[in-house]
Amino acid sequence: MSEVKAVQEEVVSEGTQTEQLTAVQAAPPPAAATKIAAQKKPAKAEAKNAAQKTEPKPVQDKAQKAPRGKAVEPKVGTTPSTVNLNENVRSTRKPAIKTKDYEETLSKLQIELVKLQEWIKFKKLKVVVLFEGRDAAGKGGTIKRITESLSPRVTRVAALPAPTDREQTQWYFQRYVQHLPAGGEMVLFDRSWYNRAGVERVMGFCTEEEYREFLRTCPEFERMLVRSGIILIKYWFSVSNEEQERRFQKRIFHPEKHWKLSPMDLESRARWVEYSKAKDAMFAHTDIKQAPWYVVDGDDKKRARLNVITHLLNMIDYEDLTPEPIVLPPRQDEGGYVRPPLSDQTFIPEVY
């Protein structure tokens, strides 16, 4: 009985009660096993067997079989053979970061981003960072945290609208080339030329021939960028079906986020599987050695932002070019200057 109890406690501790029932049902009934044994033993042992009929036979795992007549002690920490190790993958996700810890870490990383920016200016580097992924995966929020402490003259965001009639007749990459950085600049693409492999492919905005041509041309285009001296970094933001739905629902009922929910976003929910297939084909053709894809788990926004910024800082070998302490010069003497009366100027109403 102690052995059976030990096995049952082990199964319950793994959180798989249904598997416990499966293991118990798989073992032969104690009464039937005793009956078979009684037919082979002498009559003088029948009394002893009758007393043992009420004792349940220990439940043993196939991997723990022992020589006949010897009891098997359950090993501590042994996982039952019927446990599905893939069932509780989501339960191993790290707990949410506290807001205070997140803000402190983000502040330190943003200081490092300023140092990186100064290094890019000093070395005349050309950096291109692509942010791709499913809708509501956290691309825009990450870009905001990267740029909010940086100079817009050095770090620019390229978020192109739908192509015009004229742009549709151009070479596909032409509208993106004009946004590439010069020396000493970094450009963050909030969606990029990979629109053709994603939304245009799924929604039928391009032909099959145009799509196939993109898959052939894109790797060569990116190799050409890298050979020209551009540092190309590509991030794919992944988000689960449940988390995307939760964020969409929040956008529907949040008046400040209505603009984030477009008809294309709603259509992406209806065509989840088609987008998944398009992403798989895109990775198969464009995950190249010169410009690999880096996947970001976007279910936890705070962790995703910190992880992306940390990875971005590690992708470029930079040095600290913090200038010496600055001393403000003394204010210029007025030298007889008379300021015009304030009544001659128009001020905004002081509502607050």
C-alpha positions, -999 to 999 in steps of 0.1 A, spaced: 0 0 0 29 24 8 43 18 -27 9 26 -44 5 57 -23 40 69 -33 33 64 -70 -1 82 -67 15 111 -48 41 114 -75 15 115 -103 -6 141 -85 25 162 -79 30 163 -116 -5 178 -121 -17 149 -143 -46 133 -126 -59 118 -158 -27 100 -163 -30 85 -128 -63 69 -138 -47 56 -170 -18 40 -150 -42 24 -125 -65 10 -153 -35 -3 -172 -25 -25 -142 -43 -59 -138 -71 -59 -111 -57 -72 -78 -84 -98 -74 -79 -113 -109 -41 -115 -104 -45 -132 -70 -69 -157 -86 -45 -167 -113 -17 -171 -88 -39 -193 -66 -45 -218 -94 -7 -225 -96 0 -227 -58 -7 -256 -35 -39 -258 -15 -22 -251 18 -14 -215 5 -51 -207 -3 -57 -193 32 -27 -170 28 -39 -159 -7 -74 -152 6 -60 -128 31 -40 -111 4 -69 -106 -20 -78 -73 -3 -43 -60 -8 -40 -40 -41 -11 -49 -63 16 -22 -65 13 -1 -96 47 -4 -114 60 15 -144 73 -7 -172 107 9 -169 109 -1 -132 103 -39 -134 123 -58 -108 131 -95 -102 102 -116 -91 94 -114 -54 113 -82 -47 95 -49 -40 103 -19 -62 107 15 -44 96 44 -66 125 67 -76 122 102 -64 115 127 -92 107 100 -117 82 111 -143 53 87 -151 56 71 -185 22 85 -195 30 122 -188 29 144 -219 59 167 -214 45 192 -240 13 198 -221 27 223 -196 51 242 -218 32 275 -213 32 270 -175 70 274 -175 68 309 -188 86 334 -166 65 356 -143 58 391 -153 84 417 -146 75 443 -119 70 478 -133 97 493 -111 123 467 -122 113 471 -158 116 509 -158 150 508 -140 164 483 -165 149 502 -195 165 534 -183 199 518 -181 195 503 -216 184 536 -230 216 552 -217 235 525 -236 215 533 -267 227 569 -265 262 557 -264 256 535 -294 241 565 -312 273 585 -306 294 556 -318 274 554 -350 279 591 -356 316 589 -349 323 559 -371 298 569 -398 281 535 -396 250 527 -416 225 506 -396 192 492 -408 168 474 -383 137 457 -396 107 450 -374 83 424 -388 57 401 -372 21 396 -366 -3 425 -358 -3 435 -322 30 416 -315 47 447 -300 68 461 -328 56 497 -324 60 498 -287 96 485 -289 105 511 -316 92 538 -293 113 527 -264 144 526 -286 139 561 -302 125 581 -273 160 589 -259 177 592 -293 182 621 -317 157 620 -347 186 634 -368 205 602 -363 178 575 -357 149 577 -380 117 555 -383 104 545 -417 68 534 -416 57 535 -452 20 537 -462 4 517 -490 22 522 -523 8 548 -547 -2 541 -583 32 554 -595 51 533 -569 33 502 -580 50 505 -614 85 509 -599 110 482 -591 96 468 -559 126 477 -537 128 512 -551 105 529 -526 125 514 -497 160 522 -510 154 560 -507 149 555 -469 182 537 -464 207 554 -441 237 575 -450 269 573 -429 263 580 -392 226 571 -393 203 543 -381 169 536 -397 142 515 -380 117 500 -405 83 495 -389 74 469 -415 96 468 -446 99 452 -480 87 419 -464 52 432 -469 53 413 -502 59 380 -484 32 387 -458 2 409 -463 5 412 -501 8 374 -504 -21 365 -481 -45 393 -493 -37 388 -530 -22 423 -535 5 408 -557 5 382 -584 21 348 -580 49 358 -604 56 389 -583 57 369 -551 81 342 -566 103 370 -579 105 386 -545 116 353 -529 144 350 -555 155 387 -554 152 395 -517 182 374 -505 204 389 -532 191 424 -524 201 420 -487 235 405 -495 241 436 -517 232 459 -488 255 440 -465 284 442 -490 279 479 -493 286 483 -456 251 484 -442 246 466 -408 213 448 -414 194 434 -384 160 416 -388 135 410 -360 104 388 -362 79 394 -334 59 363 -326 27 364 -305 3 336 -295 -32 334 -308 -47 340 -273 -25 371 -266 -32 387 -300 -69 383 -294 -66 399 -260 -48 429 -274 -73 433 -302 -101 433 -277 -83 460 -257 -79 481 -288 -116 478 -296 -127 492 -263 -98 517 -257 -105 551 -273 -68 559 -275 -60 527 -295 -87 526 -321 -63 538 -348 -41 507 -342 -69 484 -354 -73 485 -391 -94 463 -415 -62 445 -424 -56 436 -387 -91 421 -385 -85 401 -416 -52 388 -402 -72 372 -374 -95 354 -399 -65 342 -419 -42 332 -391 -31 299 -407 -24 315 -441 -2 341 -424 16 313 -406 23 295 -439 35 327 -456 59 333 -427 73 298 -429 79 302 -466 95 336 -461 119 322 -435 128 293 -457 140 317 -485 153 348 -466 169 335 -434 203 338 -448 237 338 -432 245 374 -440 212 386 -426 195 360 -404 161 364 -387 160 369 -350 127 358 -334 112 377 -305 87 362 -281 62 391 -279 36 376 -255 53 396 -227 57 432 -239 81 443 -212 104 414 -216 103 416 -254 114 453 -253 142 447 -229 154 416 -248 154 434 -282 173 464 -269 198 442 -252 203 421 -284 206 452 -306 233 466 -283 252 434 -285 250 433 -323 272 464 -327 306 466 -311 306 502 -297 326 522 -273 317 548 -247 322 583 -262 306 602 -234 320 637 -235 338 655 -207 316 673 -181 301 704 -198 303 738 -182 277 764 -191 292 797 -203 281 829 -185 250 847 -198 257 876 -222 253 911 -207 221 928 -218 240 958 -230 210 982 -229 185 957 -245 149 965 -237 123 938 -241 90 947 -258 60 947 -236 43 913 -231 9 928 -240 21 930 -277 24 892 -278 -4 866 -281 -3 838 -255 -23 806 -255 -52 804 -230 -41 791 -196 -68 764 -192 -48 744 -166 
